[in-house]
Amino acid sequence: MAFLEKILAGRLSAKMRIISGKLKRKSIDFLKTKVTRPLKDSVKENIFNILTHSNEIKVQVKNANVLDVYSGIGSFGIECISREADFVTFVENDFKALQILKKNLVRLAITHQTKVMNDKFENIKNWKKKNK
């Protein structure tokens, strides 16, 4: 069976949960590969604690537009949407991770709040030219 068929059949993916917000406890798929590894829950929680409670950084996730680069299966950007971000642009170059990301967005019914770009972050300087 081809690698993509195994992913779509659920044999190479596992589940993780959204940790907070309107999608709390909903599960998303992630890949079990050496190329892509999702953020651990503790790391995500620490990032959001810093963004929320820091006296040095003034960032609000609520109503924000978020750019999730090297997004993998989208766990960080999906967590942002769960915490009421308005929109997330995901940038991912790995085809297998991109397929899982798209599947997660559809299953959570949040595709209308997202844009998925199959590209390398290093190509960002050319996006403006491409989108004119």
N, C-alpha and C positions, 0 to 999 in steps of 0.2 A: 504494500500500500504506500502511495506517495506521501511525502511529509505533510503537504497541505491537507490531504484527505484525512490523515491521522489527527491533525489539528481540528479540522471541522467535525470529526467524529468524537472529539473530546479526549483523545488518548494522550496528547502531549501537553494538555493545558490543565491547570488546577484552578481552584477558586480562592479568592480573597474578598474581604468585605470592605465596604465604604465605612469609615469610622465616625463620621459626624454629618449633621445636616439633614436635609429632606430625603436623602437617599440612604441614610444610616441603616446599616445591617444588610443592605442589598449586596448581592455578590457580583463580582466581575471575574472573568477568566484571565489568567496570565500564563505565559509560556514557561516551560521548564527547559531553558537552553542556556548555554554559556554566553551567548551574544546579548540576550536581554534578561534583565532581572528587575522586578518592580521594587519601588521604594518600600521599605519595611514600614509597618504601621507606626512604630515608635519614631522613625525619621519624619514621616509626614506630620505626625502630631507635634513634634518639635518645631518643624518649619512653621506650622500654623500658629503655634504658641508665640514664636518670635514675631511673626507678622502682626499678631493681635495685641501682644502685650509689651512690645519693645518701646522704650522711650526714644530710641535712636532712629527707628524706621516708622514712618507713618504710611501704612498700607492697609486698605480695606479690601477684602475679597468680595464682600457683598457689592453687587452692581458693577464689578470690575470686568474688563476685557483682559483675558489671560492668554499668554503665549506659552505653551508647553512644548519646549524643544527637547529633542531626544526622548519623546514621550512614551516610547515603547507601547504598552497596552493601554496607556492613558490614565493610570491610577491617580496621578497628581491632578491632572485637569478635570477628571470626573469628580474628584474630591472638592475641587473649587466650585464646580457647578452645584454640587450637593450643598455647599456653603453659600449659595446664592450669587455666585458670579453670573453675570449676564451672558457672557460668551467666551468660549475657549477655542483657540486655534492650536491644533496639534500638528507637530512636525515630526515625522518619523520616516526613516529611509528603509528600515528592514521590512520586507514584504510580509513575513510571517506575523510579526508584531502588528503590522498595519491591519491585517485581516482580523486579528483578535480585537484590536481597538475598535474597528468598525462594528463588529459583532456586539461588543459591550455597549456602544452608543445606541444601537438599535434596540437591544434588549431593555435598556433603561429608559427608552423613549426620550432621548435628549439630543437627537441629531439636529434639531432646529436651533440649538444653542452652540453648534460647533462647526468648524471647518477643519477638514483633515487634509494635510499636504504631504504627499509622498515625495520627500526631498531631503537633502542634507541641510542642516543648519548653516553650514559654511557657505551655502548658495544664497543666503538671505539677501545679500547685496544686490542680487539680480532679480529678486521678486518684484521690486518696484517697476523695473523695466518690463518684465513679463506681463504685469497686470495693468499696464497703461492702455 
